[in-house]
Structures are given as C-alpha cells and as structure tokens.
Amino acid sequence: MKIVFLIIVLFHGLIHLFGFVKGFGFKEVKELTLPISKSMGSVWLTASILFLSYGILYLLNSKYAWLVGLMAVAVSQILVFMFWKEAKFGTIPNLIILIVALVSLGSYLLNNEFTSRVKIDFSKNNTLSTEILTEIDIAHLPMIVQKYLHYTKSVGQPKVKNFRAEFVGGMRSKPDDDYMKLQSVQYNFYDKPSRYFYMTASKMGLPATGLHLYQNETATFEVKLLNWFKVVDAKGDKMNQAETVTLLNDMCFIAPATLIDSRITWEDINDTTVKAIFKNGSISISAVLYFNEKGELVNFISNDRYDTDGKKYVSYPWETPVEDYQMINGFLLPSKAKLIYQRPKGDFTYGELEYKSVKYNLPNIED
C-alpha cells in the first residue's frame, strides 16, 4: 500500500508540470484549453515540487512530511478550482493525499505529547545513577529475589534510575480476533515513578496509535484509530491502580535492579514464590512472583489490574508469563512475554511482546 500511495503522489506531482510547460510556452498542452500565464505556470511548478518533495519525505518517514503534503494539496486544489473543467479529477488524488497527510499529522501530535512528557521528566530526574548495586543493597530481599538479581547480572552494575525499551509484537481486543502487529517505545523513571508508553499498530488495515501516560499516581490510556478517532479512552482511579501494577511488572522484568525500592514490601510464600506489595503514594497494589529453580522469574500474577476498554473495568487476575532469557544490554532478561487475563470462561491472551532494545540510565530522550 505504501508503494501504491507513493506512485500516486509522484504521478500526481508530475502531472502538474503540464501547467508549468504551457504557462512558459515550452510546448502546447492540448489537455489544458484555458490560457495559463507565466506566473500561474510558476504556481503549477510549485505544486509539482511540493508533491515530489512530499513523496521523498514520505518514503524517508520524515516526521514533518505531513506538513509538505498539506501544502501541496492546498496549492493543487486551488489550481483545480481555477481550472475546474480540465482539472476537476485532480480532486481525487488530492483527497487521498489529504487523508494520509492528516493521519500523519495525528501521529505527529500524539508522538509530540509523548515526547514532551518524557522530556519534562528528564528535566526533573536528571541525576544519573553512579551507585553500584551491591550485596548490601539486596540483603533485605527474599532469597529467591536475591538469586534472581544475581541471575540477571544486576548485582555489580549501576542502580537503575530510568530506562528506554522498544518492543514488537501483537495485540487484540477479543479472543477470536487476529493479532494486530505493533511496535512500541516506552520510558520509565523511578525517583518519582512514571511510565510513558507509545504504541503504533494497525486495525482492520487502518493505522492506530496508543498512548499510556502514568505520572504522579495518575494514569490515562487512549487509542486513536487513524490517529484521530478515539476507540479507547481510559482514566480514573481504577486506571491509576492498573497502571501501578504495570509499573511494578516493568520493574520485575525489565529493570530488576529496581526491586530494592523501599516502596516494595515482600512476603515469602515458598522457596520459589513471593508476594510483592508496591505502594506509590496513596495507591497500593500487589502481585505474586513465580521463579524456577534456576532463579528465573517466569510469571507475575496480580488481582489489581483491571481489564478495560475504557468504558467498563472488570477485575480479573492478570498474568505475564515470560520465556527465552537473553543477554540484553548487559542484563540477562526474558525476551518474550504474553499478556493474559484469567477470565471465567478461560484465559484470554490479548498480547504478545518481544524486546527490540533496552537502554538504562539515559541522560536525555532519544529519537
């Protein structure tokens, strides 16, 4: 589809050269019967250059391509109205390009909200960790959690103050639905817990963007189809609690070094199972962590994360079984995870994720 759209843009741009050629008298253009002055010929040339430039920027995935696309459509449609008899069918490609440019604009605005929030957090939490995680730091933890921190190579490395992670995978809203492919980037901060998650995907062949924001104990989650039309808009106390669970989950699987956090209270269940109670301000949540004999954390189950579509919130056990531990930027971490709600009619796996990259203790946001 991207190639087809690019051909439409470039072909439409080249067609505008006819007006330029006629306006400057280089050649007679029989398709354009109305007279065209040199000044108007320059406008036709401008439209052509704008469309060709937009095509190149679109191919390069430039975040400002939409701006050039909207300018091209505006100039072109003015010419169409002025030369309606010969150029009226130019409205069709203009409409197609306008829709794509507006979708890109929506993506730009959502991404700009995401990056703005992350930049603010970096400005407030700009003290990077130089302290090394030691045996003394982990001595108060349950033995199996200590074993996990050794297994993941967290001990002897800098304490984690923030991280940036990228994922690929799939999500779905119903058990019978196909997974929609997604890619995401997220930033987590731990001096004052916050989490920012930006996801791009497609639904029914249409682009969709999801944005999780969690800061100051407050969470929101929205998904916009075509980057403009909200299909999920979740917020409120239950969403705040649910995202606090997600924050703890990230600590367990992506940043194990943060499990020394004083906001976590631990309870031993048996040699390979512990309960973690995490309190962030007025919100308190818990989860049961399951380890194997090697010291790998293999599952995380919480009763405090709601299954929601933004309209109703249902409390089902939420679990995230993981597998395939690999060395990822100096840490031995699970590279694949499933996201599951234990519903009464059977487990519903609504997501599958795989690491693309993880970076720790960054000084600033990365593009």
C-alpha positions in Angstrom: 0.0 0.0 0.0 2.9 2.4 0.8 4.4 1.9 -2.7 1.0 2.4 -4.4 0.4 5.6 -2.4 3.9 6.8 -3.3 3.2 6.2 -7.0 0.0 8.2 -6.8 1.9 11.1 -5.1 4.7 11.2 -7.6 2.5 10.7 -10.7 0.1 13.4 -9.4 3.1 15.7 -8.9 4.4 15.1 -12.4 1.0 15.9 -14.0 1.3 19.4 -12.5 4.3 20.0 -14.8 1.9 20.3 -17.7 0.6 23.6 -16.3 4.2 24.8 -16.0 5.1 23.7 -19.5 2.1 25.5 -21.0 2.5 28.6 -18.9 6.1 29.1 -20.0 5.3 28.2 -23.6 7.7 25.3 -23.8 5.1 23.1 -25.5 1.4 23.2 -26.3 -0.7 21.1 -23.9 -4.0 20.1 -25.6 -5.4 18.8 -22.3 -5.4 22.4 -20.9 -7.5 24.6 -23.0 -7.6 27.6 -20.8 -4.8 30.2 -21.1 -2.0 29.9 -18.4 0.2 32.9 -17.6 3.9 32.5 -16.6 3.1 33.5 -13.1 0.3 30.8 -12.9 2.7 28.4 -14.6 5.1 29.0 -11.6 2.2 28.0 -9.3 1.8 24.8 -11.2 5.6 24.2 -10.9 5.4 24.9 -7.1 2.6 22.3 -6.7 4.7 19.8 -8.6 7.8 20.4 -6.5 5.7 20.2 -3.3 4.2 16.8 -4.3 7.6 15.4 -5.3 9.2 16.6 -2.1 6.3 15.1 -0.1 6.8 11.8 -1.8 10.5 11.8 -0.9 9.8 12.8 2.7 7.1 10.2 3.0 9.4 7.5 1.7 12.0 8.6 4.3 9.4 8.5 7.1 10.1 12.1 7.9 8.0 13.3 10.9 7.3 16.6 9.0 6.2 15.0 5.7 2.6 15.7 6.6 3.2 19.5 6.5 4.6 19.4 3.0 1.8 17.1 1.9 -0.9 19.5 3.2 0.8 22.5 1.5 0.9 20.5 -1.8 -2.8 19.6 -1.6 -3.8 23.2 -0.7 -1.9 24.7 -3.8 -3.1 21.9 -6.1 -6.8 22.2 -5.1 -6.7 25.9 -5.7 -5.5 25.2 -9.2 -8.2 22.5 -9.6 -10.9 25.1 -8.7 -9.4 27.7 -11.1 -9.2 25.2 -13.9 -12.1 23.0 -12.9 -13.2 21.9 -16.4 -9.8 20.3 -17.2 -8.5 19.6 -13.7 -11.5 18.5 -11.6 -10.4 14.9 -11.5 -7.3 16.0 -9.6 -9.6 16.3 -6.6 -9.5 12.5 -6.2 -5.7 12.1 -5.6 -5.8 15.3 -3.6 -8.4 13.8 -1.3 -6.3 10.6 -0.9 -3.2 12.5 -0.2 -5.0 14.8 2.2 -6.3 11.8 4.3 -2.8 10.3 4.5 -1.3 13.6 5.5 -3.9 14.2 8.2 -3.3 10.7 9.6 0.4 11.5 9.7 -0.4 14.8 11.4 -2.4 12.9 14.1 0.6 10.6 14.7 2.9 13.6 15.0 0.6 15.3 17.6 0.3 12.1 19.7 4.1 11.5 19.5 4.7 15.1 20.4 2.6 14.7 23.5 4.6 11.6 24.4 8.0 13.1 23.8 7.0 16.4 25.6 6.0 14.5 28.8 9.2 12.4 28.6 11.4 15.5 28.2 9.8 17.1 31.3 10.5 14.0 33.3 14.2 14.1 32.2 14.4 17.7 33.2 13.2 16.8 36.7 15.0 13.5 37.1 18.4 14.3 35.5 20.6 12.8 38.2 22.0 9.7 36.7 22.9 6.6 38.8 26.6 6.2 39.6 26.0 3.9 42.6 26.7 0.2 42.1 24.1 -2.4 43.2 25.8 -4.4 45.9 25.2 -7.4 48.2 24.3 -5.0 51.0 21.6 -3.4 48.9 19.9 -6.7 48.2 20.4 -8.3 51.7 16.8 -7.4 52.8 15.2 -9.2 49.9 13.8 -12.7 49.9 16.4 -15.3 49.0 14.8 -16.2 45.7 14.7 -12.5 44.7 18.4 -12.1 45.6 19.1 -15.2 43.4 17.1 -13.5 40.6 19.1 -10.3 40.8 22.4 -12.3 40.6 21.0 -14.4 37.7 20.0 -11.3 35.7 23.6 -9.8 36.3 22.0 -6.8 38.1 24.4 -7.0 41.1 27.7 -5.2 40.4 26.1 -2.9 37.8 24.8 0.7 38.3 21.4 1.1 40.0 18.7 1.9 37.5 17.1 5.3 37.6 15.3 5.2 34.2 15.1 3.0 31.1 14.0 3.2 27.5 12.6 0.0 25.9 11.3 -0.9 22.5 9.0 -3.8 21.7 7.4 -5.5 18.8 4.5 -7.9 18.9 0.8 -8.1 18.6 -2.4 -7.1 20.5 -6.1 -7.9 20.2 -9.3 -6.9 21.9 -11.3 -10.2 21.5 -10.2 -13.9 21.8 -11.3 -14.6 18.2 -9.6 -11.5 16.7 -6.3 -11.7 14.8 -3.4 -10.0 16.5 -2.7 -6.5 15.1 1.0 -6.0 14.7 2.5 -3.3 16.8 5.7 -1.6 17.8 6.2 0.5 20.8 8.7 2.6 22.8 8.5 3.4 26.5 10.3 5.4 29.1 10.2 4.6 32.9 11.5 6.8 35.7 11.9 5.6 39.3 12.9 8.6 41.5 9.3 9.6 41.2 7.6 6.7 39.5 6.4 7.5 36.0 5.8 5.5 32.8 5.2 6.6 29.2 4.3 4.1 26.6 3.7 5.0 22.9 2.4 2.3 20.5 1.8 2.2 16.8 -0.3 -0.5 15.2 -3.0 -1.1 12.6 -6.6 -2.3 13.0 -8.5 -3.6 10.0 -5.7 -2.3 7.8 -6.1 1.2 9.3 -3.3 2.8 11.4 -3.9 3.2 15.1 -1.9 4.8 17.9 -2.0 4.0 21.6 -0.6 6.3 24.4 -0.2 5.2 28.0 0.8 8.1 30.4 1.4 7.5 34.1 2.8 10.2 36.4 2.0 11.5 39.9 -0.1 8.4 40.6 -2.4 9.3 37.7 -2.8 7.3 34.5 -4.5 7.7 31.2 -4.7 5.3 28.2 -6.1 6.3 24.8 -6.1 4.6 21.4 -7.0 6.6 18.3 -8.0 5.0 15.0 -6.5 6.9 12.1 -4.7 8.8 14.9 -7.8 11.0 15.4 -10.8 8.9 16.4 -10.7 7.6 20.0 -11.7 4.0 20.3 -10.3 3.7 23.9 -10.2 6.4 26.5 -9.4 5.0 29.9 -8.8 7.1 33.0 -9.8 7.4 36.7 -9.0 5.6 39.9 -9.2 2.1 38.5 -6.9 3.0 35.6 -4.4 4.6 38.1 -4.3 1.3 40.1 -4.0 -0.8 36.9 -1.0 1.2 35.6 0.7 1.0 39.0 0.6 -2.8 38.5 2.1 -2.4 35.1 4.9 -0.2 36.6 5.7 -3.0 39.1 5.7 -5.5 36.3 8.2 -3.5 34.4 10.4 -3.3 37.5 10.4 -7.1 37.8 11.1 -8.0 34.2 12.8 -5.0 32.5 14.6 -3.4 35.4 15.2 -6.0 38.1 17.8 -3.7 39.9 14.9 -1.5 41.0 13.4 -4.3 43.1 15.4 -2.9 46.1 13.0 0.0 46.1 11.8 0.8 49.6 8.2 1.2 48.3 8.1 -2.6 47.9 7.2 -4.9 50.8 8.0 -8.6 50.4 6.3 -11.7 51.8 7.7 -15.2 51.3 5.2 -17.8 50.1 7.6 -20.7 49.5 11.2 -21.2 48.2 10.3 -20.1 44.6 7.2 -17.9 45.2 7.0 -14.4 46.8 4.4 -11.7 47.1 5.4 -8.1 46.3 3.3 -5.2 47.7 4.1 -2.0 46.0 2.9 1.4 47.3 3.1 4.6 45.2 1.6 7.4 47.2 -2.0 6.6 48.0 -2.1 3.5 45.7 -1.2 0.1 47.0 -1.1 -3.0 44.7 0.3 -6.5 45.0 1.5 -9.3 42.8 2.7 -12.9 43.2 6.0 -13.6 41.6 6.9 -17.2 40.4 10.5 -18.3 39.9 12.1 -21.5 38.7 15.0 -23.4 40.3 17.5 -21.5 38.1 16.4 -18.2 39.6 14.5 -17.1 36.5 11.3 -15.1 37.2 8.8 -16.9 35.0 5.4 -15.4 35.8 3.8 -12.4 37.5 0.1 -12.6 38.6 -1.8 -9.7 40.1 -5.5 -9.3 41.0 -5.2 -5.5 41.0 -5.0 -4.7 37.2 -8.4 -4.2 35.5 -9.4 -5.5 32.1 -10.8 -2.4 30.4 -11.9 -1.0 27.1 -12.1 2.5 28.6 -15.8 2.1 29.3 -16.1 -0.7 31.8 -13.5 -2.1 34.2 -13.5 -5.8 35.3 -11.2 -7.3 37.9 -9.6 -10.5 36.5 -6.3 -12.0 37.5 -3.6 -10.6 35.2 -0.5 -12.6 34.4 2.6 -12.1 32.2 4.4 -15.4 31.7 7.8 -14.9 30.1 10.5 -17.0 28.4 13.7 -17.1 26.5 16.1 -15.3 28.8 18.8 -13.5 26.8 21.6 -11.0 27.4 20.1 -7.6 26.6 22.4 -4.6 27.1 24.4 -6.2 29.9 21.4 -7.9 31.7 20.1 -11.4 31.4 16.4 -10.7 30.8 13.3 -12.6 29.4 13.0 -11.6 25.8 9.4 -12.7 25.2 6.2 -12.2 27.2 2.5 -12.9 27.0 -0.2 -10.7 28.5 -3.1 -12.7 29.8 -6.4 -12.1 31.7 -7.7 -15.1 33.6 -11.4 -14.7 32.6 -14.1 -17.1 33.9 -14.6 -18.6 30.5 -10.9 -19.2 30.0 -7.6 -17.4 29.8 -7.6 -14.6 27.3 -4.1 -13.9 25.8 -4.5 -10.3 24.5 -0.9 -9.5 23.8 2.5 -11.0 22.9 5.6 -8.8 23.1 9.3 -9.2 22.3 12.2 -7.0 23.2 13.7 -4.9 20.4 16.1 -2.9 22.7 16.5 -1.7 26.2 18.8 1.1 27.5 19.3 2.2 31.0 20.2 5.5 32.9 19.8 7.7 29.9 20.6 11.5 30.2 18.0 12.6 27.7 15.3 11.4 25.4 16.4 9.6 22.3 14.9 9.9 18.8 
